[in-house]
Amino acid sequence: MMKKVIAAAFRSKGKRKMKRSELIYTMSFDLNWFSHEASKRVVEEAEKEGLLVGDDEVEPTFNVDEVSVPADFKPSIRELLSRSVADRLVEEIAEKTGKSYQEVVSIINEKQERLANLLSFEVVALLVAKEFGVDVSKYIDEVEKSVLS
């Protein structure tokens, strides 16, 4: 969902780069999605997830035109900021494969069962993601922290 938020915000302005303050303003005032503070948190989270790069001026790390965003798209701040690493992995696998979120969860659960439930869902999600050609490097530290905590 975070990728849709970033894509929609940039497409609404017809830009490939914009100042961080303009992106925050776009999400909070132009699109009326979030409060100003929540928009700041969304931008920070998008950066943590590797979807945005830059300092004063930010740009997406993906092609915003390739992201399907429904005309009536209205993101939930609660869902955006409470997504776990497992949720983000499943979303990325689904996006890469064209499968639904639930289909990916089923694939991960089946693999976890084949592995006698010796590995956590997050670790198995990493394995499945790697099998589908997803770059898992950005998730490894976070999965390690979640498994060891």
VMD Tcl script that builds the backbone (N, CA, C; Angstrom):
set m [mol new atoms 447]
animate dup $m
set s [atomselect $m all]
$s set {name element resname resid chain x y z} {
  {N N MET 1 A 0.822 -1.190 0.000}
  {CA C MET 1 A 0.000 0.000 0.000}
  {C C MET 1 A 0.870 1.260 0.000}
  {N N MET 2 A 2.025 1.198 0.663}
  {CA C MET 2 A 2.902 2.370 0.717}
  {C C MET 2 A 3.338 2.787 -0.689}
  {N N LYS 3 A 3.588 1.796 -1.534}
  {CA C LYS 3 A 4.015 2.105 -2.899}
  {C C LYS 3 A 2.901 2.854 -3.642}
  {N N LYS 4 A 1.647 2.464 -3.405}
  {CA C LYS 4 A 0.516 3.153 -4.043}
  {C C LYS 4 A 0.416 4.594 -3.567}
  {N N VAL 5 A 0.638 4.804 -2.276}
  {CA C VAL 5 A 0.567 6.155 -1.711}
  {C C VAL 5 A 1.601 7.054 -2.377}
  {N N ILE 6 A 2.825 6.572 -2.449}
  {CA C ILE 6 A 3.899 7.375 -3.041}
  {C C ILE 6 A 3.626 7.606 -4.527}
  {N N ALA 7 A 3.233 6.554 -5.234}
  {CA C ALA 7 A 2.945 6.684 -6.666}
  {C C ALA 7 A 1.816 7.687 -6.902}
  {N N ALA 8 A 0.744 7.576 -6.153}
  {CA C ALA 8 A -0.398 8.475 -6.338}
  {C C ALA 8 A -0.029 9.923 -6.047}
  {N N ALA 9 A 0.763 10.149 -5.014}
  {CA C ALA 9 A 1.162 11.510 -4.656}
  {C C ALA 9 A 2.009 12.135 -5.772}
  {N N PHE 10 A 2.977 11.383 -6.285}
  {CA C PHE 10 A 3.819 11.911 -7.353}
  {C C PHE 10 A 3.031 12.096 -8.651}
  {N N ARG 11 A 2.170 11.149 -8.964}
  {CA C ARG 11 A 1.381 11.272 -10.195}
  {C C ARG 11 A 0.416 12.445 -10.116}
  {N N SER 12 A -0.110 12.729 -8.922}
  {CA C SER 12 A -1.043 13.846 -8.789}
  {C C SER 12 A -0.373 15.173 -9.142}
  {N N LYS 13 A 0.936 15.236 -8.975}
  {CA C LYS 13 A 1.689 16.447 -9.306}
  {C C LYS 13 A 2.362 16.348 -10.668}
  {N N GLY 14 A 2.351 15.151 -11.269}
  {CA C GLY 14 A 3.003 14.967 -12.557}
  {C C GLY 14 A 4.509 15.137 -12.492}
  {N N LYS 15 A 5.085 14.774 -11.356}
  {CA C LYS 15 A 6.515 14.974 -11.148}
  {C C LYS 15 A 7.224 13.665 -10.834}
  {N N ARG 16 A 8.521 13.653 -11.111}
  {CA C ARG 16 A 9.380 12.510 -10.772}
  {C C ARG 16 A 10.171 12.786 -9.499}
  {N N LYS 17 A 10.355 14.057 -9.176}
  {CA C LYS 17 A 11.050 14.498 -7.969}
  {C C LYS 17 A 10.267 15.655 -7.383}
  {N N MET 18 A 10.312 15.768 -6.068}
  {CA C MET 18 A 9.760 16.958 -5.437}
  {C C MET 18 A 10.398 17.161 -4.079}
  {N N LYS 19 A 10.318 18.369 -3.615}
  {CA C LYS 19 A 10.851 18.658 -2.295}
  {C C LYS 19 A 10.063 17.847 -1.270}
  {N N ARG 20 A 10.760 17.420 -0.239}
  {CA C ARG 20 A 10.124 16.652 0.841}
  {C C ARG 20 A 8.906 17.407 1.373}
  {N N SER 21 A 9.052 18.698 1.580}
  {CA C SER 21 A 7.948 19.504 2.120}
  {C C SER 21 A 6.750 19.510 1.165}
  {N N GLU 22 A 7.018 19.515 -0.155}
  {CA C GLU 22 A 5.937 19.493 -1.128}
  {C C GLU 22 A 5.203 18.146 -1.107}
  {N N LEU 23 A 5.959 17.060 -0.947}
  {CA C LEU 23 A 5.339 15.732 -0.867}
  {C C LEU 23 A 4.445 15.637 0.362}
  {N N ILE 24 A 4.929 16.131 1.487}
  {CA C ILE 24 A 4.132 16.122 2.718}
  {C C ILE 24 A 2.880 16.974 2.534}
  {N N TYR 25 A 3.052 18.151 1.945}
  {CA C TYR 25 A 1.926 19.050 1.688}
  {C C TYR 25 A 0.912 18.379 0.750}
  {N N THR 26 A 1.412 17.702 -0.277}
  {CA C THR 26 A 0.537 17.035 -1.243}
  {C C THR 26 A -0.346 15.996 -0.549}
  {N N MET 27 A 0.259 15.183 0.299}
  {CA C MET 27 A -0.516 14.134 0.976}
  {C C MET 27 A -1.493 14.698 2.003}
  {N N SER 28 A -1.089 15.770 2.692}
  {CA C SER 28 A -1.960 16.268 3.755}
  {C C SER 28 A -2.999 17.281 3.273}
  {N N PHE 29 A -2.619 18.150 2.341}
  {CA C PHE 29 A -3.548 19.209 1.929}
  {C C PHE 29 A -4.163 18.983 0.550}
  {N N ASP 30 A -3.338 18.700 -0.445}
  {CA C ASP 30 A -3.875 18.525 -1.796}
  {C C ASP 30 A -4.765 17.290 -1.895}
  {N N LEU 31 A -4.268 16.171 -1.387}
  {CA C LEU 31 A -5.033 14.927 -1.471}
  {C C LEU 31 A -5.912 14.699 -0.240}
  {N N ASN 32 A -5.639 15.454 0.813}
  {CA C ASN 32 A -6.423 15.380 2.053}
  {C C ASN 32 A -6.467 13.961 2.635}
  {N N TRP 33 A -5.309 13.283 2.613}
  {CA C TRP 33 A -5.255 11.912 3.122}
  {C C TRP 33 A -4.945 11.854 4.612}
  {N N PHE 34 A -3.971 12.638 5.041}
  {CA C PHE 34 A -3.467 12.538 6.415}
  {C C PHE 34 A -3.249 13.931 6.984}
  {N N SER 35 A -3.046 13.971 8.293}
  {CA C SER 35 A -2.622 15.223 8.922}
  {C C SER 35 A -1.190 15.524 8.480}
  {N N HIS 36 A -0.737 16.720 8.739}
  {CA C HIS 36 A 0.628 17.107 8.372}
  {C C HIS 36 A 1.649 16.199 9.073}
  {N N GLU 37 A 1.457 15.962 10.353}
  {CA C GLU 37 A 2.380 15.104 11.112}
  {C C GLU 37 A 2.353 13.665 10.599}
  {N N ALA 38 A 1.179 13.154 10.303}
  {CA C ALA 38 A 1.069 11.788 9.780}
  {C C ALA 38 A 1.740 11.686 8.416}
  {N N SER 39 A 1.611 12.711 7.604}
  {CA C SER 39 A 2.261 12.724 6.288}
  {C C SER 39 A 3.776 12.672 6.439}
  {N N LYS 40 A 4.315 13.390 7.416}
  {CA C LYS 40 A 5.760 13.331 7.688}
  {C C LYS 40 A 6.168 11.900 8.027}
  {N N ARG 41 A 5.382 11.248 8.860}
  {CA C ARG 41 A 5.687 9.859 9.263}
  {C C ARG 41 A 5.611 8.912 8.066}
  {N N VAL 42 A 4.661 9.140 7.168}
  {CA C VAL 42 A 4.534 8.311 5.968}
  {C C VAL 42 A 5.783 8.461 5.101}
  {N N VAL 43 A 6.251 9.679 4.925}
  {CA C VAL 43 A 7.456 9.911 4.125}
  {C C VAL 43 A 8.658 9.227 4.784}
  {N N GLU 44 A 8.783 9.340 6.088}
  {CA C GLU 44 A 9.886 8.683 6.803}
  {C C GLU 44 A 9.820 7.169 6.628}
  {N N GLU 45 A 8.625 6.618 6.742}
  {CA C GLU 45 A 8.464 5.166 6.593}
  {C C GLU 45 A 8.774 4.727 5.167}
  {N N ALA 46 A 8.350 5.503 4.193}
  {CA C ALA 46 A 8.636 5.182 2.791}
  {C C ALA 46 A 10.144 5.179 2.550}
  {N N GLU 47 A 10.839 6.089 3.193}
  {CA C GLU 47 A 12.305 6.112 3.076}
  {C C GLU 47 A 12.912 4.866 3.720}
  {N N LYS 48 A 12.430 4.504 4.893}
  {CA C LYS 48 A 12.923 3.290 5.576}
  {C C LYS 48 A 12.701 2.049 4.722}
  {N N GLU 49 A 11.589 2.020 4.019}
  {CA C GLU 49 A 11.261 0.874 3.176}
  {C C GLU 49 A 11.983 0.912 1.837}
  {N N GLY 50 A 12.743 1.964 1.605}
  {CA C GLY 50 A 13.507 2.063 0.365}
  {C C GLY 50 A 12.693 2.497 -0.835}
  {N N LEU 51 A 11.543 3.127 -0.602}
  {CA C LEU 51 A 10.685 3.571 -1.701}
  {C C LEU 51 A 10.981 4.994 -2.131}
  {N N LEU 52 A 11.668 5.751 -1.273}
  {CA C LEU 52 A 12.039 7.132 -1.568}
  {C C LEU 52 A 13.515 7.330 -1.273}
  {N N VAL 53 A 14.168 8.121 -2.100}
  {CA C VAL 53 A 15.559 8.496 -1.846}
  {C C VAL 53 A 15.714 9.993 -2.047}
  {N N GLY 54 A 16.726 10.542 -1.391}
  {CA C GLY 54 A 17.016 11.958 -1.523}
  {C C GLY 54 A 17.021 12.628 -0.176}
  {N N ASP 55 A 17.497 13.855 -0.174}
  {CA C ASP 55 A 17.536 14.623 1.073}
  {C C ASP 55 A 16.421 15.656 1.068}
  {N N ASP 56 A 16.740 16.876 0.621}
  {CA C ASP 56 A 15.701 17.905 0.570}
  {C C ASP 56 A 14.708 17.608 -0.554}
  {N N GLU 57 A 15.236 17.093 -1.658}
  {CA C GLU 57 A 14.392 16.703 -2.780}
  {C C GLU 57 A 14.364 15.178 -2.837}
  {N N VAL 58 A 13.155 14.594 -2.869}
  {CA C VAL 58 A 13.023 13.135 -2.853}
  {C C VAL 58 A 12.436 12.645 -4.171}
  {N N GLU 59 A 12.745 11.379 -4.464}
  {CA C GLU 59 A 12.185 10.750 -5.655}
  {C C GLU 59 A 11.939 9.276 -5.355}
  {N N PRO 60 A 10.939 8.704 -5.991}
  {CA C PRO 60 A 10.660 7.275 -5.795}
  {C C PRO 60 A 11.776 6.423 -6.405}
  {N N THR 61 A 11.975 5.252 -5.828}
  {CA C THR 61 A 12.981 4.315 -6.337}
  {C C THR 61 A 12.367 3.350 -7.336}
  {N N PHE 62 A 11.147 3.624 -7.762}
  {CA C PHE 62 A 10.407 2.769 -8.682}
  {C C PHE 62 A 9.674 3.654 -9.676}
  {N N ASN 63 A 9.183 3.049 -10.732}
  {CA C ASN 63 A 8.435 3.782 -11.745}
  {C C ASN 63 A 6.989 3.960 -11.269}
  {N N VAL 64 A 6.611 5.180 -10.952}
  {CA C VAL 64 A 5.271 5.435 -10.416}
  {C C VAL 64 A 4.173 5.117 -11.429}
  {N N ASP 65 A 4.508 5.142 -12.714}
  {CA C ASP 65 A 3.511 4.865 -13.746}
  {C C ASP 65 A 3.162 3.383 -13.842}
  {N N GLU 66 A 3.984 2.536 -13.257}
  {CA C GLU 66 A 3.728 1.093 -13.300}
  {C C GLU 66 A 2.889 0.605 -12.126}
  {N N VAL 67 A 2.532 1.505 -11.218}
  {CA C VAL 67 A 1.754 1.137 -10.034}
  {C C VAL 67 A 0.284 1.431 -10.294}
  {N N SER 68 A -0.542 0.416 -10.112}
  {CA C SER 68 A -1.976 0.574 -10.325}
  {C C SER 68 A -2.605 1.220 -9.080}
  {N N VAL 69 A -3.217 2.374 -9.280}
  {CA C VAL 69 A -3.860 3.088 -8.179}
  {C C VAL 69 A -5.311 3.360 -8.573}
  {N N PRO 70 A -6.277 2.798 -7.845}
  {CA C PRO 70 A -7.688 3.036 -8.164}
  {C C PRO 70 A -8.050 4.523 -8.057}
  {N N ALA 71 A -8.996 4.959 -8.826}
  {CA C ALA 71 A -9.412 6.366 -8.831}
  {C C ALA 71 A -9.908 6.814 -7.452}
  {N N ASP 72 A -10.534 5.917 -6.717}
  {CA C ASP 72 A -11.091 6.270 -5.405}
  {C C ASP 72 A -10.143 5.902 -4.260}
  {N N PHE 73 A -8.862 5.787 -4.532}
  {CA C PHE 73 A -7.873 5.371 -3.536}
  {C C PHE 73 A -7.828 6.350 -2.369}
  {N N LYS 74 A -7.973 5.828 -1.168}
  {CA C LYS 74 A -7.897 6.615 0.063}
  {C C LYS 74 A -7.187 5.742 1.100}
  {N N PRO 75 A -5.889 5.964 1.307}
  {CA C PRO 75 A -5.141 5.110 2.227}
  {C C PRO 75 A -5.497 5.341 3.688}
  {N N SER 76 A -5.269 4.302 4.483}
  {CA C SER 76 A -5.496 4.365 5.929}
  {C C SER 76 A -4.154 4.547 6.619}
  {N N ILE 77 A -4.026 5.602 7.406}
  {CA C ILE 77 A -2.767 5.856 8.108}
  {C C ILE 77 A -2.462 4.728 9.080}
  {N N ARG 78 A -3.478 4.184 9.703}
  {CA C ARG 78 A -3.277 3.092 10.666}
  {C C ARG 78 A -2.674 1.884 9.969}
  {N N GLU 79 A -3.230 1.520 8.816}
  {CA C GLU 79 A -2.706 0.376 8.075}
  {C C GLU 79 A -1.303 0.640 7.559}
  {N N LEU 80 A -1.064 1.848 7.095}
  {CA C LEU 80 A 0.251 2.179 6.535}
  {C C LEU 80 A 1.362 2.086 7.560}
  {N N LEU 81 A 1.118 2.614 8.738}
  {CA C LEU 81 A 2.187 2.698 9.729}
  {C C LEU 81 A 2.255 1.506 10.666}
  {N N SER 82 A 1.316 0.591 10.566}
  {CA C SER 82 A 1.357 -0.568 11.461}
  {C C SER 82 A 1.704 -1.856 10.718}
  {N N ARG 83 A 2.140 -1.737 9.475}
  {CA C ARG 83 A 2.465 -2.925 8.706}
  {C C ARG 83 A 3.757 -3.557 9.213}
  {N N SER 84 A 3.717 -4.846 9.402}
  {CA C SER 84 A 4.897 -5.572 9.863}
  {C C SER 84 A 5.794 -5.900 8.680}
  {N N VAL 85 A 6.985 -6.375 8.982}
  {CA C VAL 85 A 7.903 -6.790 7.924}
  {C C VAL 85 A 7.278 -7.931 7.125}
  {N N ALA 86 A 6.553 -8.817 7.788}
  {CA C ALA 86 A 5.896 -9.930 7.090}
  {C C ALA 86 A 4.859 -9.392 6.101}
  {N N ASP 87 A 4.083 -8.402 6.527}
  {CA C ASP 87 A 3.081 -7.794 5.635}
  {C C ASP 87 A 3.743 -7.206 4.393}
  {N N ARG 88 A 4.835 -6.485 4.604}
  {CA C ARG 88 A 5.518 -5.854 3.477}
  {C C ARG 88 A 6.128 -6.887 2.544}
  {N N LEU 89 A 6.666 -7.966 3.107}
  {CA C LEU 89 A 7.212 -9.050 2.278}
  {C C LEU 89 A 6.105 -9.678 1.428}
  {N N VAL 90 A 4.985 -9.981 2.055}
  {CA C VAL 90 A 3.870 -10.601 1.332}
  {C C VAL 90 A 3.393 -9.662 0.224}
  {N N GLU 91 A 3.271 -8.365 0.522}
  {CA C GLU 91 A 2.845 -7.399 -0.494}
  {C C GLU 91 A 3.810 -7.373 -1.674}
  {N N GLU 92 A 5.106 -7.399 -1.378}
  {CA C GLU 92 A 6.082 -7.329 -2.472}
  {C C GLU 92 A 6.077 -8.608 -3.306}
  {N N ILE 93 A 5.919 -9.757 -2.656}
  {CA C ILE 93 A 5.833 -11.020 -3.401}
  {C C ILE 93 A 4.592 -11.002 -4.287}
  {N N ALA 94 A 3.475 -10.550 -3.725}
  {CA C ALA 94 A 2.224 -10.488 -4.497}
  {C C ALA 94 A 2.384 -9.566 -5.705}
  {N N GLU 95 A 3.009 -8.439 -5.491}
  {CA C GLU 95 A 3.213 -7.487 -6.591}
  {C C GLU 95 A 4.113 -8.097 -7.673}
  {N N LYS 96 A 5.171 -8.775 -7.251}
  {CA C LYS 96 A 6.135 -9.355 -8.199}
  {C C LYS 96 A 5.512 -10.501 -9.007}
  {N N THR 97 A 4.653 -11.291 -8.350}
  {CA C THR 97 A 4.118 -12.492 -8.984}
  {C C THR 97 A 2.744 -12.313 -9.612}
  {N N GLY 98 A 2.027 -11.248 -9.238}
  {CA C GLY 98 A 0.667 -11.069 -9.725}
  {C C GLY 98 A -0.346 -11.896 -8.946}
  {N N LYS 99 A 0.109 -12.527 -7.877}
  {CA C LYS 99 A -0.800 -13.314 -7.023}
  {C C LYS 99 A -1.452 -12.388 -5.999}
  {N N SER 100 A -2.559 -12.851 -5.434}
  {CA C SER 100 A -3.216 -12.053 -4.404}
  {C C SER 100 A -2.440 -12.183 -3.089}
  {N N TYR 101 A -2.709 -11.251 -2.197}
  {CA C TYR 101 A -2.092 -11.276 -0.871}
  {C C TYR 101 A -2.340 -12.627 -0.206}
  {N N GLN 102 A -3.597 -13.080 -0.261}
  {CA C GLN 102 A -3.966 -14.338 0.403}
  {C C GLN 102 A -3.273 -15.549 -0.239}
  {N N GLU 103 A -3.137 -15.536 -1.561}
  {CA C GLU 103 A -2.429 -16.635 -2.237}
  {C C GLU 103 A -0.985 -16.718 -1.762}
  {N N VAL 104 A -0.349 -15.575 -1.605}
  {CA C VAL 104 A 1.040 -15.561 -1.143}
  {C C VAL 104 A 1.128 -16.072 0.292}
  {N N VAL 105 A 0.208 -15.643 1.142}
  {CA C VAL 105 A 0.194 -16.135 2.523}
  {C C VAL 105 A 0.055 -17.654 2.527}
  {N N SER 106 A -0.808 -18.186 1.662}
  {CA C SER 106 A -0.990 -19.641 1.577}
  {C C SER 106 A 0.297 -20.344 1.140}
  {N N ILE 107 A 0.988 -19.775 0.170}
  {CA C ILE 107 A 2.256 -20.351 -0.289}
  {C C ILE 107 A 3.264 -20.385 0.853}
  {N N ILE 108 A 3.343 -19.293 1.596}
  {CA C ILE 108 A 4.278 -19.226 2.722}
  {C C ILE 108 A 3.890 -20.230 3.800}
  {N N ASN 109 A 2.601 -20.303 4.118}
  {CA C ASN 109 A 2.140 -21.259 5.135}
  {C C ASN 109 A 2.428 -22.697 4.730}
  {N N GLU 110 A 2.204 -23.025 3.460}
  {CA C GLU 110 A 2.469 -24.384 2.980}
  {C C GLU 110 A 3.952 -24.719 3.086}
  {N N LYS 111 A 4.801 -23.783 2.713}
  {CA C LYS 111 A 6.245 -24.011 2.807}
  {C C LYS 111 A 6.654 -24.152 4.275}
  {N N GLN 112 A 6.069 -23.349 5.130}
  {CA C GLN 112 A 6.376 -23.418 6.559}
  {C C GLN 112 A 6.005 -24.799 7.109}
  {N N GLU 113 A 4.863 -25.326 6.689}
  {CA C GLU 113 A 4.452 -26.667 7.121}
  {C C GLU 113 A 5.404 -27.732 6.589}
  {N N ARG 114 A 5.832 -27.602 5.314}
  {CA C ARG 114 A 6.791 -28.558 4.743}
  {C C ARG 114 A 8.118 -28.544 5.500}
  {N N LEU 115 A 8.418 -27.411 6.110}
  {CA C LEU 115 A 9.650 -27.287 6.896}
  {C C LEU 115 A 9.398 -27.615 8.372}
  {N N ALA 116 A 8.321 -28.335 8.626}
  {CA C ALA 116 A 7.937 -28.806 9.969}
  {C C ALA 116 A 7.787 -27.660 10.973}
  {N N ASN 117 A 7.390 -26.492 10.483}
  {CA C ASN 117 A 7.182 -25.317 11.333}
  {C C ASN 117 A 8.397 -24.963 12.179}
  {N N LEU 118 A 9.583 -25.288 11.659}
  {CA C LEU 118 A 10.817 -24.986 12.380}
  {C C LEU 118 A 11.254 -23.531 12.219}
  {N N LEU 119 A 10.729 -22.876 11.211}
  {CA C LEU 119 A 11.101 -21.488 10.939}
  {C C LEU 119 A 9.881 -20.589 11.089}
  {N N SER 120 A 10.123 -19.362 11.515}
  {CA C SER 120 A 9.026 -18.403 11.678}
  {C C SER 120 A 8.454 -18.014 10.316}
  {N N PHE 121 A 7.253 -17.467 10.344}
  {CA C PHE 121 A 6.586 -17.020 9.123}
  {C C PHE 121 A 7.472 -16.028 8.369}
  {N N GLU 122 A 8.095 -15.087 9.105}
  {CA C GLU 122 A 8.922 -14.068 8.467}
  {C C GLU 122 A 10.111 -14.672 7.734}
  {N N VAL 123 A 10.749 -15.666 8.350}
  {CA C VAL 123 A 11.912 -16.305 7.725}
  {C C VAL 123 A 11.481 -17.068 6.472}
  {N N VAL 124 A 10.380 -17.775 6.562}
  {CA C VAL 124 A 9.879 -18.516 5.399}
  {C C VAL 124 A 9.452 -17.530 4.305}
  {N N ALA 125 A 8.887 -16.396 4.700}
  {CA C ALA 125 A 8.519 -15.367 3.714}
  {C C ALA 125 A 9.762 -14.880 2.972}
  {N N LEU 126 A 10.885 -14.749 3.672}
  {CA C LEU 126 A 12.142 -14.377 3.015}
  {C C LEU 126 A 12.537 -15.431 1.978}
  {N N LEU 127 A 12.416 -16.697 2.351}
  {CA C LEU 127 A 12.767 -17.785 1.432}
  {C C LEU 127 A 11.881 -17.763 0.188}
  {N N VAL 128 A 10.595 -17.616 0.404}
  {CA C VAL 128 A 9.650 -17.584 -0.716}
  {C C VAL 128 A 9.925 -16.362 -1.599}
  {N N ALA 129 A 10.166 -15.229 -0.974}
  {CA C ALA 129 A 10.467 -14.014 -1.735}
  {C C ALA 129 A 11.698 -14.229 -2.603}
  {N N LYS 130 A 12.720 -14.808 -2.033}
  {CA C LYS 130 A 13.953 -15.063 -2.778}
  {C C LYS 130 A 13.677 -16.006 -3.960}
  {N N GLU 131 A 12.861 -17.027 -3.736}
  {CA C GLU 131 A 12.505 -17.963 -4.806}
  {C C GLU 131 A 11.807 -17.259 -5.970}
  {N N PHE 132 A 11.044 -16.206 -5.658}
  {CA C PHE 132 A 10.328 -15.458 -6.698}
  {C C PHE 132 A 11.152 -14.297 -7.247}
  {N N GLY 133 A 12.400 -14.197 -6.831}
  {CA C GLY 133 A 13.282 -13.173 -7.383}
  {C C GLY 133 A 13.178 -11.802 -6.750}
  {N N VAL 134 A 12.604 -11.740 -5.557}
  {CA C VAL 134 A 12.508 -10.469 -4.835}
  {C C VAL 134 A 13.838 -10.206 -4.140}
  {N N ASP 135 A 14.323 -8.976 -4.205}
  {CA C ASP 135 A 15.537 -8.596 -3.490}
  {C C ASP 135 A 15.187 -8.508 -2.006}
  {N N VAL 136 A 15.687 -9.449 -1.222}
  {CA C VAL 136 A 15.331 -9.519 0.197}
  {C C VAL 136 A 16.320 -8.787 1.098}
  {N N SER 137 A 17.363 -8.223 0.531}
  {CA C SER 137 A 18.418 -7.607 1.348}
  {C C SER 137 A 17.875 -6.533 2.294}
  {N N LYS 138 A 16.883 -5.778 1.856}
  {CA C LYS 138 A 16.359 -4.706 2.710}
  {C C LYS 138 A 15.514 -5.225 3.872}
  {N N TYR 139 A 15.159 -6.505 3.845}
  {CA C TYR 139 A 14.320 -7.079 4.898}
  {C C TYR 139 A 15.096 -7.889 5.938}
  {N N ILE 140 A 16.292 -8.305 5.615}
  {CA C ILE 140 A 17.007 -9.267 6.452}
  {C C ILE 140 A 17.214 -8.777 7.879}
  {N N ASP 141 A 17.722 -7.558 8.061}
  {CA C ASP 141 A 17.959 -7.049 9.418}
  {C C ASP 141 A 16.670 -6.969 10.221}
  {N N GLU 142 A 15.612 -6.505 9.582}
  {CA C GLU 142 A 14.334 -6.363 10.276}
  {C C GLU 142 A 13.749 -7.722 10.651}
  {N N VAL 143 A 13.875 -8.705 9.754}
  {CA C VAL 143 A 13.393 -10.054 10.077}
  {C C VAL 143 A 14.216 -10.626 11.220}
  {N N GLU 144 A 15.507 -10.411 11.184}
  {CA C GLU 144 A 16.367 -10.902 12.274}
  {C C GLU 144 A 15.934 -10.310 13.612}
  {N N LYS 145 A 15.675 -9.008 13.636}
  {CA C LYS 145 A 15.231 -8.353 14.875}
  {C C LYS 145 A 13.892 -8.916 15.351}
  {N N SER 146 A 12.965 -9.137 14.415}
  {CA C SER 146 A 11.640 -9.630 14.809}
  {C C SER 146 A 11.702 -11.057 15.315}
  {N N VAL 147 A 12.601 -11.857 14.749}
  {CA C VAL 147 A 12.723 -13.259 15.159}
  {C C VAL 147 A 13.428 -13.380 16.506}
  {N N LEU 148 A 14.409 -12.520 16.730}
  {CA C LEU 148 A 15.190 -12.611 17.961}
  {C C LEU 148 A 14.574 -11.868 19.144}
  {N N SER 149 A 13.543 -11.083 18.887}
  {CA C SER 149 A 12.944 -10.319 20.005}
  {C C SER 149 A 11.864 -11.102 20.706}
}
mol reanalyze $m
mol bondsrecalc $m
mol representation Tube
mol addrep $m
